[in-house]
Amino acid sequence: MKILAISGSLRAASYNTALLRAAAELAPEGVTLSLHPLNDLPFFNQDVEDLGDPEPVTTWKTAVREAEGLLIACPEYNGGLTAVLKNAIDWASRGKPAPLEGKIACAMGASPGMTGTVRAQDALRLNLKRAGCDLAPLSDILVGQANAKFDNGVLIDERTRQAISRHLASFAEVLRARR
């Protein structure tokens, strides 16, 4: 089973990208997580789209289409989604059929704050729903106080690691049921 892992952060030392690396280690047997960076996606612009999708957009849309599910690590900036993640959703919501249409996603997010990324994940849910994508039931992992749970980009908090393992096993079951 192929799951596309997407970090909404471009920062080299991102807690959310580190969360996806931990998820790849903890994925259930038979599940492969493939991280797709969003660094090269241009900002959505209908004028650009009208000329034909640029290569990074085509690559992004193909990755979304080919994945059985999406695992999105959603940072929270000023109580909402990051621009890079919103932009990726905008691009993948376009086309006939749109790559996000009918997909199922699972969300997680890490933040130094107490509440993790709860507001950003709420915004993510709304944006994905508009694009025809659903989030798996009970699909959010909220990693608060991330600065104490990571060491040099490695998730060291055992409770969080166990929660991610359970979370991914559940998500894999949802995806298997849709086959």
ChimeraX attribute file (.defattr): number of C-alpha atoms within 10 A of each C-alpha:
attribute: neighborCount
match mode: 1-to-1
recipient: residues
	/A:1	14
	/A:2	15
	/A:3	26
	/A:4	20
	/A:5	26
	/A:6	24
	/A:7	27
	/A:8	25
	/A:9	24
	/A:10	15
	/A:11	11
	/A:12	9
	/A:13	11
	/A:14	16
	/A:15	29
	/A:16	27
	/A:17	27
	/A:18	21
	/A:19	26
	/A:20	24
	/A:21	18
	/A:22	19
	/A:23	21
	/A:24	20
	/A:25	13
	/A:26	19
	/A:27	19
	/A:28	17
	/A:29	9
	/A:30	8
	/A:31	15
	/A:32	16
	/A:33	22
	/A:34	18
	/A:35	18
	/A:36	14
	/A:37	15
	/A:38	19
	/A:39	12
	/A:40	11
	/A:41	18
	/A:42	16
	/A:43	15
	/A:44	16
	/A:45	11
	/A:46	11
	/A:47	8
	/A:48	12
	/A:49	14
	/A:50	8
	/A:51	8
	/A:52	11
	/A:53	16
	/A:54	12
	/A:55	11
	/A:56	14
	/A:57	21
	/A:58	15
	/A:59	14
	/A:60	19
	/A:61	22
	/A:62	13
	/A:63	19
	/A:64	23
	/A:65	19
	/A:66	12
	/A:67	18
	/A:68	19
	/A:69	27
	/A:70	25
	/A:71	24
	/A:72	27
	/A:73	28
	/A:74	33
	/A:75	28
	/A:76	23
	/A:77	14
	/A:78	9
	/A:79	14
	/A:80	18
	/A:81	23
	/A:82	19
	/A:83	13
	/A:84	19
	/A:85	20
	/A:86	19
	/A:87	19
	/A:88	20
	/A:89	21
	/A:90	17
	/A:91	25
	/A:92	24
	/A:93	21
	/A:94	15
	/A:95	12
	/A:96	7
	/A:97	11
	/A:98	18
	/A:99	24
	/A:100	27
	/A:101	21
	/A:102	15
	/A:103	20
	/A:104	23
	/A:105	24
	/A:106	25
	/A:107	24
	/A:108	25
	/A:109	27
	/A:110	28
	/A:111	22
	/A:112	15
	/A:113	13
	/A:114	13
	/A:115	13
	/A:116	22
	/A:117	28
	/A:118	24
	/A:119	18
	/A:120	21
	/A:121	26
	/A:122	15
	/A:123	17
	/A:124	22
	/A:125	18
	/A:126	14
	/A:127	18
	/A:128	22
	/A:129	16
	/A:130	14
	/A:131	21
	/A:132	15
	/A:133	23
	/A:134	19
	/A:135	22
	/A:136	18
	/A:137	12
	/A:138	11
	/A:139	17
	/A:140	21
	/A:141	21
	/A:142	22
	/A:143	24
	/A:144	19
	/A:145	15
	/A:146	21
	/A:147	16
	/A:148	11
	/A:149	20
	/A:150	15
	/A:151	13
	/A:152	10
	/A:153	18
	/A:154	13
	/A:155	21
	/A:156	14
	/A:157	13
	/A:158	10
	/A:159	10
	/A:160	18
	/A:161	18
	/A:162	12
	/A:163	14
	/A:164	22
	/A:165	19
	/A:166	15
	/A:167	21
	/A:168	21
	/A:169	17
	/A:170	18
	/A:171	25
	/A:172	24
	/A:173	10
	/A:174	15
	/A:175	18
	/A:176	11
	/A:177	8
	/A:178	9
	/A:179	6
